[in-house]
Amino acid sequence: MTKNVRVRFAPSPTGPLHIGGVRTALFNYLFAKKHNGTFILRIEDTDQNRYVEGAEQYIINALNWCGIPYDEGPSTALRAGVNKNEKFGPYRQSERKHLYKKYADELIASGNAYYAFDTSEALHFHRTDHEAKGKTFIYNWHNRLKLSNSLSLNAEAVKAKLDAGEDYVIRFKSPQDETLHLTDMIRGDIKMDTNVLDDKVLFKSDGMPTYHLANIVDDHLMEITHVIRGEEWLPSLALHFQIYKAFGWEAPEFAHLPLILKPTGKGKLSKRDGDKLGFPVFPLLWTDPKTNEVSRGYKEDGYFPEAMINFLALLGWNPGTEQEIFNLDELINAFELERVNKSGARFDPDKIRWFNHHYMQVQSNEDLAELFLPIINEKFNVTSSAVERSQQNTISPSGRNDIDNNYVASVLGLIKERATFISDFWALSSYFFEAPKSHDEKASKKAFKEGTPEILNSVVSIINSIEDFSTENLQTEIKGWITTNNIGFGLVMMPLRLALVGALQGPDVFEIMFMIGKAETMKRIKKAIEVL
């Protein structure tokens, strides 16, 4: 590309950032980085009635957690010093409102816009009157001369209304009997009959622009080269194209992303779908400042940001290969807007869990241990048995008053392949940290036979005789004894596992014995002999 690519993600701070917004931000980010361009965050807060306290910071936090921070955007404590090029700021529309009146006036002067003085009551009358006749009221070429505006009134009447401080709006004057030829990078060529377009409001007498004017002016002044946004803005493309033309500005290239659909594939994904089916639709937890209602977030639900980004990238985009696992650099290299689908992409909660499981496996055990330790400490207040086991194992340094990180990392190396979330770890590994409080009843009936106590007592004797307590020595001695005495492996290994774990599950029995230590192993076996 010959231009310096500049793209923007322009959310409104009216609540938490929806998963669809995260995907829009991601596609903008990928496109910018693919072309060595600039990714901009612009906060479109012109509608102050819908402004929600904390929403802007939530958006920034979400982008940072996802690993797609902006290059230019609002200067906040979190992003202090990010704006090296202040030529294009400020990045909140509410801080730019002094700019827009000038451009609205330019459109009026060029005949591309006009003042409209219609009251809300008058407009309501026209709408209901049309509805009663089975019609739809559209404010445009076919009726604008019958309404109260600067096209139907003489200059003196218009001036009198403005001088009197009457409320007004400035509407765009959509042309009559024209066919617009528009181009979308995803959808191709689009034709639009201007006769069906209404004269949208661009500016209000309270000094605030509507989205349409502010959006175009800001994109022009910020030198945006590509507008990548959701499909819901496709109906506005004709208006935005015309506004660029009215100003005599070169329009950016447009790309409208497909909707993210419900898991059923029918209709746009909503928060209600997540609540109903048990999955978040927001990247981070959100607490509504007015109602205190708490909405779940992917971060707090235990998802890795890499899993979310990988999943979202494939919602509507196809790399053209069978590859599914992409890190961020690989996504940047592979991403092309031309490979984004036109049709909606079905949201699959099971698929993002699959991605999370994958990214769980590639995380280092040490990093996972840091995330798991708070859960362990919450389960018990670092019991003495935990300290003893830490001291018994060469994996953990002695003298610690808490559960050793290296020990936890070694445990996770044995069980993480069965886990999808950090929260799964405790159920899969609790017996590494404390003796089972009970033994599965069904498993006990299966594993414990008439001669089981005698067998387990022999195993205790073998364990006690092993001086070098290692996984290899345990396996050699116990399996050798089983073979020598011609005992079925199941008669030994099943009750042994049940004694150590409390159920017939878990990794290699000899690994478990080594990890919990010699004394704890014998203690658990003896306890099982007593109670089973």
Summary of the structure (lengths in Angstrom):
residues: 532
radius of gyration: 32.9
end to end distance: 74.4
largest distance: 113.5
contacts: 1607
relative contact order: 0.08
helix: 50%
strand: 11%
